[in-house]
Amino acid sequence: MQSYGTGRGTTPVVVPGPDGDLAGEQLTGPVHAVPEGAADLELATSLCNHEVRAVAGDAFDPAGDDVCAVCAERAR
């Protein structure tokens, strides 16, 4: 079985910084399966063909909580 990493969709956020507001991204939504070894927060295409940010170091678990059902099926 092939190994996959995890990724999540993101939403823009604004957070206060020392020199004014800073723009950023917040991880949201279900966990997606992405190619293993993607760098942290690198944009990657998931198994369900959504572009999501990779979360480095986390292996995708098809049986885990909050996983994308399409990614879970394709990762089995």
C-alpha positions in Angstrom: 0.0 0.0 0.0 1.3 3.5 -0.9 1.9 5.9 2.0 0.3 9.4 1.9 0.8 12.5 3.9 -1.9 14.8 5.2 -3.2 18.2 4.0 -6.1 20.6 4.7 -7.9 23.3 3.0 -7.1 26.9 4.2 -8.9 30.1 4.7 -7.4 33.5 4.8 -7.1 35.2 8.2 -5.8 38.5 9.5 -3.9 38.5 12.8 -2.5 41.4 14.8 1.3 41.7 14.5 3.9 44.0 16.1 3.9 46.3 13.1 0.2 46.1 12.2 -2.1 43.4 10.9 -0.6 40.4 9.2 -2.3 38.2 6.6 -2.1 34.4 6.9 -3.9 31.1 6.4 -5.8 28.9 8.8 -6.0 25.2 8.2 -9.7 24.1 7.9 -12.0 21.3 6.8 -11.4 17.6 6.6 -8.0 15.9 6.4 -7.0 15.0 2.8 -4.4 12.6 1.5 -1.5 14.2 -0.3 1.8 12.9 -1.8 4.1 11.8 1.0 7.1 14.0 1.8 5.5 17.4 0.8 7.0 20.3 2.7 4.9 21.9 5.5 2.3 24.2 4.1 3.3 23.4 0.5 0.4 23.5 -1.9 -0.4 20.0 -3.1 -3.1 18.2 -5.0 -5.0 15.7 -2.8 -6.3 12.3 -3.8 -9.8 13.9 -4.3 -8.2 16.5 -6.7 -8.5 19.4 -4.3 -5.6 21.7 -3.9 -4.7 21.8 -0.2 -1.8 22.8 2.0 0.4 19.8 3.1 0.9 19.2 6.8 4.4 17.9 7.0 5.2 14.9 9.2 1.7 13.5 9.5 0.8 10.2 7.8 -2.7 10.0 6.3 -4.9 7.5 8.2 -8.0 6.5 6.1 -9.8 5.4 9.3 -9.0 8.6 11.3 -11.5 11.1 12.5 -12.4 14.1 10.2 -11.0 12.6 7.0 -12.2 13.3 3.4 -14.3 10.3 2.4 -13.1 10.4 -1.2 -9.4 10.5 -0.1 -10.0 7.7 2.4 -11.5 5.5 -0.3 -8.8 6.2 -2.8 -6.0 5.7 -0.2 -7.2 2.1 0.7 
